[in-house]
Amino acid sequence: MSKKIACLMTNMFEDVEYTDPAQSFKEAGHEVVTIEKEKGKTVKGKQGEAAVEIDESIDNVNPQDFDALFLPGGFSPDQLRADDRFVQFAKSFMDDKKPVFAICHGPQLLLTAKTLEGRDATGYKSIKADMEYAGANYQDTEVVVCQNQLVTSRKPDDIPAFTRESLKLL
């Protein structure tokens, strides 16, 4: 059955951490809805390879309307976590036990939402200490699946494993 996936992103996302999983999700028949502050805005990837038109404004979406959450890395998650609307949106998926897919710096939104305590997770090495301070059981491995809900990976090299495990949860 087709699932509707919310993707929180803004400028300076890690290009392939969005494009590769999003393409795989779409090829598997799922819908990926990009969400930022402004609908219709084009956001650009950190590497300058990807440009993505935003489907919806954070003000016009409800977490209840989505089956899963996708958080690509890069500088995007750090920018978004300064805005409580994005933090609360991400928190609701964790609270409701809906699938959450976060790669590289993606877990930063989950850190700010205080939803990683007691969870097995991974992320980019520069946020390892932050994740441990937040109470996560950090694992330096290509993909970590926690409680059949949270899928995390460290970096672009991990995308195949990240995508595989995310699709299994969908």
VOGU-3710 file (C-alpha; in Angstrom, 3 decimals, decimal comma):
1> mskkiaclmt> 0,000/0,000/0,000  1,235/3,463/-0,886  2,409/5,625/2,044  2,630/9,388/2,350  6,055/10,519/3,597  6,704/14,005/5,015  10,199/15,333/4,273  11,380/18,315/6,328  14,105/20,211/4,476  15,550/23,612/3,641
11> nmfedveytd> 18,604/25,008/1,852  21,972/23,279/2,318  20,539/19,747/2,657  22,986/16,984/1,669  22,011/16,431/-1,979  22,200/12,623/-2,328  20,755/12,062/1,173  17,510/13,481/-0,194  17,599/12,542/-3,884  18,575/8,868/-3,592
21> paqsfkeagh> 16,149/7,760/-0,838  13,329/9,966/-2,232  13,743/8,373/-5,663  13,658/4,883/-4,111  10,549/5,736/-2,066  8,785/7,042/-5,193  9,844/4,035/-7,284  8,300/1,810/-4,592  5,004/3,684/-5,060  5,157/6,045/-2,085
31> evvtiekekg> 4,529/9,794/-2,105  7,218/12,157/-0,756  5,945/15,602/0,294  8,644/18,241/0,875  7,922/20,708/3,683  9,651/23,998/4,508  8,597/27,445/5,742  7,423/28,482/2,284  5,434/26,444/-0,261  6,704/26,744/-3,841
41> ktvkgkqgea> 10,186/27,902/-2,785  13,142/26,112/-4,409  15,742/24,878/-1,933  19,242/23,977/-3,011  21,525/21,190/-1,877  24,863/21,775/-0,192  26,778/20,280/-3,136  24,859/22,405/-5,647  23,629/19,309/-7,499  20,003/19,181/-6,361
51> aveidesidn> 17,264/21,809/-6,395  13,916/20,828/-4,892  10,634/22,694/-5,096  8,848/22,697/-1,740  5,392/21,094/-1,839  3,941/22,485/1,404  4,449/25,121/4,083  4,923/23,861/7,653  1,915/26,015/8,588  -0,398/24,057/6,257
61> vnpqdfdalf> 0,478/20,475/7,203  -0,640/18,165/9,979  1,506/15,210/11,092  -1,706/13,097/11,240  -1,911/13,317/7,427  1,381/11,432/6,951  2,504/7,829/7,452  6,241/8,487/7,905  8,864/11,223/8,320  12,091/11,559/6,301
71> lpggfspdql> 14,941/13,802/7,526  17,866/14,206/5,103  21,146/15,557/6,469  23,455/18,420/5,607  22,982/21,829/7,288  19,211/21,690/6,744  18,267/19,925/10,044  20,321/22,348/12,146  18,535/25,316/10,553  15,095/23,745/10,915
81> raddrfvqfa> 15,524/22,843/14,593  15,726/26,540/15,464  12,014/26,729/14,515  9,645/25,117/17,032  7,114/24,260/14,319  9,530/21,786/12,714  10,624/20,388/16,091  7,001/19,740/17,152  6,196/18,208/13,752  9,107/15,749/14,101
91> ksfmddkkpv> 8,284/15,049/17,769  4,726/14,025/16,908  5,982/11,202/14,638  8,189/9,863/17,432  5,391/10,207/20,016  2,875/8,477/17,718  5,361/5,651/16,934  5,219/6,361/13,195  8,276/5,499/11,055  11,051/8,121/11,096
101> faichgpqll> 14,018/7,972/8,697  16,949/10,258/9,642  20,368/10,247/7,988  23,620/12,044/8,803  22,627/15,302/10,599  18,900/14,449/10,318  18,755/13,270/13,966  19,442/16,865/15,096  15,709/17,583/14,790  14,994/14,548/16,988
111> ltaktlegrd> 17,610/15,728/19,514  15,940/19,115/19,832  12,571/17,365/20,151  14,060/15,329/23,049  12,934/12,028/21,518  16,151/9,987/21,420  16,516/9,035/25,087  16,880/5,263/25,410  16,839/4,788/21,625  19,380/2,904/19,530
121> atgyksikad> 20,518/5,317/16,820  23,380/6,572/14,708  24,226/9,785/12,876  27,129/11,751/11,489  30,217/11,486/13,735  30,138/15,202/14,620  26,763/14,765/16,388  27,729/11,546/18,229  28,356/13,366/21,545  25,109/15,340/21,167
131> meyaganyqd> 23,214/12,100/20,635  24,865/10,492/23,664  24,082/13,550/25,839  20,473/13,203/24,684  20,449/9,640/26,027  20,676/7,780/22,723  22,577/4,508/22,530  24,888/5,627/19,684  26,053/2,872/17,349  28,754/3,466/14,758
141> tevvvcqnql> 27,236/1,287/12,045  25,765/1,927/8,578  22,146/1,613/9,676  20,329/1,260/12,993  16,662/0,276/13,260  15,126/0,956/16,677  11,803/-0,435/17,923  10,630/-1,059/14,361  10,128/2,722/14,051  13,335/4,737/13,825
151> vtsrkpddip> 15,868/4,211/11,000  19,136/6,168/11,243  22,349/6,198/9,203  25,663/8,083/9,360  26,603/9,396/5,908  26,029/9,188/2,132  27,920/5,860/1,904  25,187/4,346/4,108  22,319/5,325/1,768  21,752/1,820/0,302
161> aftreslkll> 21,315/0,271/3,781  19,308/3,309/4,987  16,925/3,084/2,033  16,584/-0,703/2,303  15,582/-0,592/5,995  13,304/2,434/5,493  11,430/0,666/2,695  11,023/-2,414/4,917  9,204/-0,273/7,509  6,927/1,245/4,874
//
